[in-house]
Amino acid sequence: LKLQFLYFIEKKEREKKKMKLSTIALKGMAVFYVYYVFWVIALPFIQEGHAIHSFFPSRVYGLLLPTIIISVMLLLIYNYMCYLLFRGGTGRITEQSER
């Protein structure tokens, strides 16, 4: 009974650590999203000489980077799909292949 209780406590501690990591990741992604949206949508309406432009790269990268990332991800997905299609069967022996 004591070992089960200790396992339960360890499980709760692991869940708390996962929850902390999840909240940190969620907050980080939210900050990145706000930064990106401000960079791409709001920044073109601010005058060029304003000091806030020094915190952001050129607007060209705002569209170029996501395009490259999405293209590479699609390329990897399509390559994996082609690999699955052209590698042949599943490798399992079935009743029909035994004959």
Contacts in CASP RR format, 6 or more apart in sequence:
PFRMAT RR
TARGET T0000
AUTHOR 0000-0000-0000
METHOD contacts of the structure
MODEL  1
LKLQFLYFIEKKEREKKKMKLSTIALKGMAVFYVYYVFWVIALPFIQEGH
AIHSFFPSRVYGLLLPTIIISVMLLLIYNYMCYLLFRGGTGRITEQSER
36 62 0 8 1.000
39 56 0 8 1.000
39 57 0 8 1.000
39 59 0 8 1.000
39 62 0 8 1.000
40 59 0 8 1.000
40 62 0 8 1.000
40 63 0 8 1.000
43 52 0 8 1.000
43 53 0 8 1.000
43 56 0 8 1.000
43 59 0 8 1.000
44 59 0 8 1.000
46 52 0 8 1.000
46 53 0 8 1.000
END
